[in-house]
C-alpha cells in the first residue's frame, strides 16, 4: 500500500494530517508545539514511517481539531479534512 494512503490507528491517514496542517496554516513546528510532541514524531507520522501510539495520534488529532479542523472518515469518496463551520467564516 502506498505510504500516502496508509491508514494509521484511529482511522486517519498521513495525508489528512498534512492537509489539516495546511488548511489551518500550521507548520510541523506549530503542530509539535500544539500537540506537545517532538517535531520528528510529527514528520515520521506524516510520512507513514511509524505506526503511532494511540496517545500520539490523539494528541495530533486534538491539536488539529482545536485549530478548527474536522476529519472526514472514508465514506466511499475518500477520507478528507475540512474547516469547522464556525471557523470557516
Residue, then its C-alpha position, 0 to 999 in steps of 0.5 A: x500500500x502506498x505510504x500516502x494512503x496508509x491508514x494509521x490507528x484511529x482511522x486517519x491517514x498521513x495525508x489528512x494530517x498534512x492537509x489539516x496542517x495546511x488548511x489551518x496554516x500550521x507548520x510541523x513546528x506549530x503542530x509539535x508545539x500544539x500537540x506537545x510532541x517532538x517535531x520528528x514524531x510529527x514528520x515520521x507520522x506524516x510520512x507513514x514511517x511509524x505506526x503511532x501510539x494511540x496517545x500520539x495520534x490523539x494528541x495530533x488529532x486534538x491539536x488539529x481539531x482545536x485549530x478548527x479542523x474536522x476529519x472526514x472518515x472514508x465514506x466511499x469518496x475518500x477520507x478528507x479534512x475540512x474547516x469547522x463551520x464556525x471557523x470557516x467564516 
